[in-house]
Amino acid sequence: MAALKRTAKAVWHGNLKSGKGEIHATSGVLQETPYSFATRFENSPGTNPEELLAAAHAACYSMAFAFTLSEKGYQPQSVQTQATCTIEPQQTGGFKITKMRLETQGQVTGIDTASFQQIAQEAEAGCPVSNALRGGVEIELHATLI
């Protein structure tokens, strides 16, 4: 398979505190999706880069886990992952994404808990988004067999 490229664009208008931005993705899923200082740092309604990163990680990990389960001979009925991205102020100024917590639940027939946990860890090690973040962001995984 050839290398894949995915593209998104962000436009920002104004200064940091009172400005506003829009996110666009070539797929059409994000079109003029607004974001702002308030949506990022004050929990106002709307999206922000950390939420989008968490969504990407949750989606990628769910796919990686389903793939890894299948490769090991198990047939997953469902894999559901919630990702929580933590951003913290730094003493030197600015902010840093410090942690991504993955909470996944899998419904898989015929698997024991120990095998499920082992495969969950293997999937995290092979997840492309995890690997992009690894080294700069702590990744915490909690997997539950349902």
C-alpha positions in Angstrom: 0.0 0.0 0.0 1.3 3.5 -0.9 1.8 6.2 1.8 -1.4 8.0 2.7 -1.7 11.7 3.2 -4.5 13.4 5.0 -4.9 17.2 5.1 -6.6 19.7 7.3 -6.2 23.5 7.5 -6.8 26.0 10.3 -7.3 29.7 9.9 -7.0 32.1 12.9 -8.3 35.7 12.9 -7.2 38.2 15.6 -5.2 37.9 18.8 -5.2 34.9 21.1 -7.8 35.9 23.7 -10.4 37.5 21.5 -9.7 35.9 18.1 -11.4 33.0 16.5 -10.5 30.3 14.2 -11.9 27.8 11.7 -10.8 24.3 11.0 -11.3 22.7 7.5 -10.6 19.1 6.4 -10.4 18.0 2.8 -12.8 15.1 3.6 -15.5 17.6 4.3 -16.1 16.4 7.8 -14.8 19.6 9.2 -15.9 22.7 7.3 -15.5 26.0 8.9 -15.6 24.3 12.3 -15.1 27.1 14.8 -12.6 27.1 17.7 -11.4 29.8 20.0 -9.4 30.6 23.2 -12.7 30.0 25.1 -13.3 26.6 23.6 -9.7 25.6 24.3 -9.1 27.0 27.8 -12.4 27.9 29.3 -14.6 24.9 28.4 -17.0 27.0 26.2 -19.0 25.0 23.7 -17.0 24.2 20.6 -14.0 22.2 19.6 -10.3 22.6 20.2 -7.0 20.9 19.2 -6.9 18.6 22.2 -10.4 17.3 21.6 -9.6 16.6 18.0 -6.4 14.9 19.0 -8.3 12.8 21.6 -10.9 11.9 18.9 -8.1 10.8 16.5 -6.5 8.7 19.2 -9.7 7.0 20.2 -10.6 6.2 16.6 -7.1 5.0 15.8 -6.7 2.8 18.9 -10.2 1.2 18.5 -9.2 0.2 14.9 -5.8 -1.0 16.0 -7.3 -3.1 18.8 -9.9 -4.7 16.5 -7.1 -5.4 14.0 -4.8 -7.0 16.6 -7.6 -9.1 18.0 -8.5 -10.3 14.5 -4.8 -11.1 13.8 -4.7 -13.2 17.0 -7.8 -15.2 15.8 -10.5 -13.4 17.9 -13.6 -11.8 16.4 -14.4 -8.6 18.2 -18.1 -7.6 18.2 -17.2 -4.1 19.4 -14.4 -1.9 20.6 -15.2 1.4 22.2 -12.5 3.8 23.3 -12.7 7.1 25.1 -9.5 9.2 25.0 -8.8 12.1 27.4 -6.1 14.5 26.4 -4.5 16.5 29.2 -2.9 19.9 28.5 -1.1 21.7 31.3 0.5 25.1 31.8 4.3 25.0 31.9 6.5 26.8 34.5 8.5 28.3 31.6 5.4 29.6 30.0 3.0 28.2 27.4 1.2 24.9 27.6 2.1 21.2 26.9 0.0 18.2 26.1 1.2 15.8 28.9 -1.0 12.8 28.9 -3.5 10.8 26.9 -5.7 8.4 28.8 -7.3 5.6 26.8 -10.3 3.8 28.3 -11.4 1.0 26.1 -14.1 -1.6 26.4 -14.2 -4.6 24.1 -16.8 -7.2 23.5 -15.0 -10.3 22.2 -16.4 -13.8 22.3 -14.1 -16.6 23.5 -11.3 -14.6 25.0 -10.0 -14.6 28.6 -9.2 -11.5 30.5 -5.4 -12.1 30.5 -5.3 -12.5 26.7 -7.6 -9.5 26.3 -5.2 -7.3 28.4 -2.1 -8.6 26.5 -3.6 -7.9 23.1 -4.8 -4.4 24.3 -1.2 -3.6 25.2 0.1 -4.9 21.8 -2.5 -2.8 20.0 -1.5 0.3 21.8 2.2 -0.4 20.9 1.1 -0.6 17.2 -1.4 2.3 17.1 -0.1 4.9 14.7 -1.4 7.8 16.8 0.1 6.4 20.0 3.4 6.0 18.2 3.2 9.7 17.0 2.7 10.8 20.6 5.0 8.4 22.3 8.1 10.0 23.8 6.5 13.3 24.4 3.1 12.4 25.9 2.4 9.8 28.7 -0.1 7.2 27.3 -2.2 5.5 29.9 -4.4 2.5 28.9 -7.2 0.9 30.8 -8.9 -2.0 29.0 -12.1 -3.7 30.1 -13.6 -6.9 28.6 -17.3 -6.7 28.5 
